[in-house]
Amino acid sequence: MTGVVVGDSHYDCDSMRLTDTERQAIRTAGMRHFGRVPRPFGSRLDDSRRGGDIDLLIETDLAPAPAALRRVEPRAELWLALGERKIDVVLDHDGAAGDIVLHARRHADPV
């Protein structure tokens, strides 16, 4: 079993429904375009579910407008690396307080 420790919390990365190839592509795309590793959330963290899109939370220090323009870049890179599929990128920046951001903050795990 592999896992990641963040602060006082341990996350079981084996329970995430992402292959090693998908995880590496997600890490690479996030680092290349935002300098941060995205954190998946949503149905891909639930082993009892099937299918589903890939939901990613990316923290950023960019202002909202430039961050919104840049968020298409990791999606495009992941489409090229993994094949076309639904990938949602939620940006977490100072002042972001929408319901989806708050949900993602609570449920996202390291990739």
N, C-alpha and C positions, 0 to 999 in steps of 0.2 A: 504494500500500500504506500502510495506517495502522498505527500501533503505539503502545505505551505503554512508557515507560522507568520502571522501579521499581528504585531502587538502581543496581546495575550490570547489571541484566537488561533485555532488550528483549523485549516480547511482541507477536506479530503478531496483532492483533485481527481482521484479515480472515479468519483461519483458523477463527474461532469460528463455529459454526453457529447464530448468533442474528442476527435482523434488527436494523437500527438501531432500529426501534420497540421490539423486545423489550429491547434493551440499555438504552434510555432508561427504559423502564418499570421494569426491574430496579434501575437507579441511583436512580431517584426513590423507589421503595418502600423500598429499604435506608436511604436518607438520612432519609426521613420517620419510620421506625419505630425505627431503631438509630443514626442519625447516622453511618453508615458505608456505603460502596459495597460491595455483595456481590461475591464473586469466584466465577464459575462454575467448575465442575470436572466431570469425568466425560465421558460420550459426546458432549456438545455441543461439546467442544474437538477432536474427532476428525472431520476432513472425510471420512474413508473410511466412517464409520458413518451410518446413517439413523435418523430418529425419535429416540426416547429422551426421558426426562424432563429437566427443567431442575434441575440440582443446584447449590445456592448455598451458599457458605461466608460467614458473617457473623461478624466479630469483634465482641465486645461486652465492656464492663466491668461489665455487670449480673451480679448473682448468678444462679446457675443456675435457681432457681425462677421469678423474675420474667422472666428471658430466655425460658424455655420457654413461658410464657404469652404473651409478646409475639410469639413467632416465627410465630404463625398470622396476624398482621396483614399482613405483607408478602405472604404467600401469598394471602390474600383479595384484597388490592389487585391483585395480578398476575392473578388469575382474572378480576376485573372488567375489567382493561385488555386482557388478551390472550386471554380465553376460557378455559374450564375445561380444565385439563391438569394432569398430574402435576408438581408442583414440590416438591422436597425442600429444606428449609432446615436446614443444619448450623451449629450455633453454636460458635464458638471463644472460650472465656473462660478466665481463669486456672484452671489445674488440669485443663482438659479434655485427656484423654490417650487417649480411645477410638480404636479402629482407624480409624473413619471420619473422625474429626477429623484424625488424623495423615496419612491418605491425602489428604484435602482440602487440608491445608496444603502438601503436596508438589506437588500437581497443579493447584491453582486458579490462574486467570489473571485479571487485571483485566478488567472488562467494558467 
